[in-house]
Amino acid sequence: MLEVNGVNSFYGKAQVLNDLNFDVARSTVVALLGRNGAGKTTTMKSIMQLVRPRRGKIIYQGQDITGWPSHKVARNGLGYVPEERRIFTQLTVLENLEVGRQPPRDGCTTWTEDMVFDLFPNLAERRHNGGKALSGGEQQMLTIARTLMGNPAFILLDEPSEGIAPVIVEQMARVILQLKDEGLTVLLSEQNLHFAQAVADAVVIIEHGTQKFAGSLASLQSQPEIRDQYLSV
C-alpha cells in the first residue's frame, strides 16, 4: 500500500534520512523502530510531505505522491498522528472531533463520534470536557480519534506509547489491533520494543537515518544481535 523508495531528506544542509527503502502492505501494522534521534519522525513527515524528500519517491496506493501539498496527501487517505498531539486545548472533545471530520471515502470506514467513543471509552465520559482538562494519555487518544474522523485508509502514529501510563499503553495496543481489524493500515514509530512486539506484523529499524533492518517480527526475534545493536539502551 505504501512504498518508500530511496528517500533522502534534509533539514537545510543537514541530511537526516539516507536512502530509505521499505514497503507497508495493506491491512498490516509496521513498526518503525530506532533510538531517539534515529530519524523516525522525519520519516513520518517525509511520507506526509511535511518534509519534502530531495531524492527518492513515496508511492501510495500505486501513485507517486512525492512533492504533493500535505493537505492533498491527507485528503487521499493518509492520516497522521504527530508525537506532539496538537489537540485544540480550548475546544471540547466533541469539538476536536468535529474539526477532524472529512467526507466519506470509498473503501474506507466512515467514522462517527459513537464509533470513536466505542474505541476510546475514556473520551466518551469526557466528551464535553475541554482538551486542556485531559490527561496526557487522553490527549493521545483524542489525537488518534480526531484523525480517524478523517476516514483514513492508512494511519501514521508517531510514538503512540510515549509519556503515557502503562494502563493506557495497553489500551493503545488494543486500539491499534482493532484498527487493523477494521482494515486500516498502520505505520507506527516506536522506541518501545515491547509495545511494537504486541502489535506489529513487520519491523523497520533505522539508525542515524539509515535503514538497518526490514522484515517480519519473527525474523527480528530470530536475530537478537540486531535488536541488541540498534535498540538496546
N, C-alpha and C positions, 0 to 999 in steps of 0.2 A: 504493500500500500504506500510505503514511503521509501525512497532511495536517497541516501546521502552519498554523492559521488565525487570524490576527490576535493572535498571542501576545504578551502583555506580562508580563514577570517582574521581580520586585523582590527586593533584599536589604534587609529593613527598609523604610525610606522611599526608598532609592535605586533608581531604575528602571534596569534593565540591558538589557532587551530591549524594543524598540518596534515593535509591530505586525508581527511576522514572519509571512510568508506564503510557503510553498513546499511542494511535493509531492515524494515519493520513489516512483518506480514500482517495481513488483515486479521482483526479479532484476536490479537495476541497482546501480551504485556512484555515490553522490553525495558530492561533496567540499564541506564547509562551510569556506570559506576566510576568512581575515582575520588581521590583525596580532595580536600578543599583547595581551590585554585587550579584544578586539573583542566578546566575548560568546559565543564558540563553546562553551565548556564549559557555560555557563549554558543554552544552547540544548539541549545533550545532557541536562542534568539536568532541564530542564523537560519534555522528552519522556518521561523516565523517572519524572516526578513526584517527584523528589528536591527540586526547587524547584517549587512549585505556581504555575502562571500565575494572575495576578489577573484577567486578561481574555484572551479567546480560547480556542481549543479545540485539542486534539490528537486527531486521528482516526486510529485504527489498524485497518486492515482493515475499514473501514466503521463502526467502533464508537468512540463518544466515550469516551476513557479519562481525560479531564481530571478530576483530583481523586481518582483511584484510589490506593490504597496502592501503593507501589513494588513490593512483593513480588507483588502481583496483576498488575501490568504485566509483570513478568519471567515469571510463570507463563503468561502469554498469548503468549509467544514473542518478547519483546523482550530481547535480550542487550546488556549494557553493559560496555565495557572502559574503565575510567577512566584518565586520564593518570597517576595516581599508582601504578598497577599493583595495589598492595594484595594481593600474594600472602601466604600464610602462611609466613613465613620459617622457622619451626621445624618445618614439615611437609616431607616429601619431595615430589618432583614428582608421583608417583603419588597421594599423599595429597591434594595440592591438587586434582588432577583429580577425585578421589572426592567432595570437598566440593562441587564444581560439578554433580555428576550430578543430572539430573532424569528423570522417566519419559519414554518415547517420546511424541512429539507428532504428531498427524495431519498429514500433508502435509509433514513436516519430516524431514530426515536425522537418524537416530539415531546419534549419535557414540559411538565406543568409544575406549579408550586406543590401540589399534592404529591407528585412523584418524587421531587427532591426532598420533601419532608419525610416521606417514607424511607428514603435513603439516609437522611440525617435527622432522626427524631429530636436531637438537641435543638435544632433550628426551629422545628415545629413549635416547641414550647416557648421559643423566644422570638416568634415571627414579628411581633410588634416592638421589639427592643431595638434601640439604636446600635449601629455597628460598634461604636466605641465601648459599649457595655458588655461585649462578648469577650470570652477568654481567647487566648491565642489559638487553641485548638478549634474553637467555634468559628473564629475568623477564617481559619484554613478551610473548614467545612463550607463556609459561606462563599469563599472564593471559588471552590470547585462547583458548588451548586449554581452560582451565577454563570459560570462558564457552560454548564450543562443546559442552561436556559437558551443558549445559542444553538442548541441541537447539533452538536459536532458529531462528525464521524470518527474523528481522531483527536485525542486529547494529550497534551504535553503537561506533565506535572513536575515542577521544579522543586525538589527537596520536600516532598509532602509530609515527611515524618520529622522534619527539623523543628526543634524547640517546642514540641507538644508533649503532653503527659502520656506515659505508656499505655494507659487505657484507651486514649484517643488514637494512638498509633495502631493498636489492634483493630479499632473500629475502621480506621482509614484503610487498612489492608483488606478488610471485608468489603468495603465500598469499591475498591479497585477491582476485586474479583467479580462483584456484581456488575460493574460497568462492562467488563469483558463479556459476561453472560448476556448483557444487553446488545452485544455486537460491536461495542466500541473498541477501537484500537488505542493502546496506551503506550506512550514513551515516558518513563519517569527517570529523573536524575536522583541519585542517592549516594550518601556516604555509608548508610546503614545497611551492611550486607545482610544481616538477619532479616530486615524488613524486605529487601529485594528478593531474598530466597522464598519468602512467604507468598509472593505474588507473581514473580516473573517467569516467563517461558524461556527467555533468552537474555543474554547479557552482553553489553559492550563496555570495555574498560578503556579509559583514556588516562594518560599521564602527561602533564605539560603539553596538552593539546594534541598529543599523538596517540593514535589507536594502538593498544597493546594486545587486545583480545576481543574477539567477537564469536559468539557461539551459544549453544544451549546452556541452560543452567546445569544440566547433568555433566556437560563437558567441562565447565569450570570446576565443579565439585570434584571431578576426577584429576584435576591439576592443581593441587593445593599450593604448589610453588608459585604459580601465577597469582593466586589470591594473596599469599604472604608477601610477595614482592610489591604488589601495586595497591593493596587495600589495607594492609596491616598498619596500625598507628605506630 
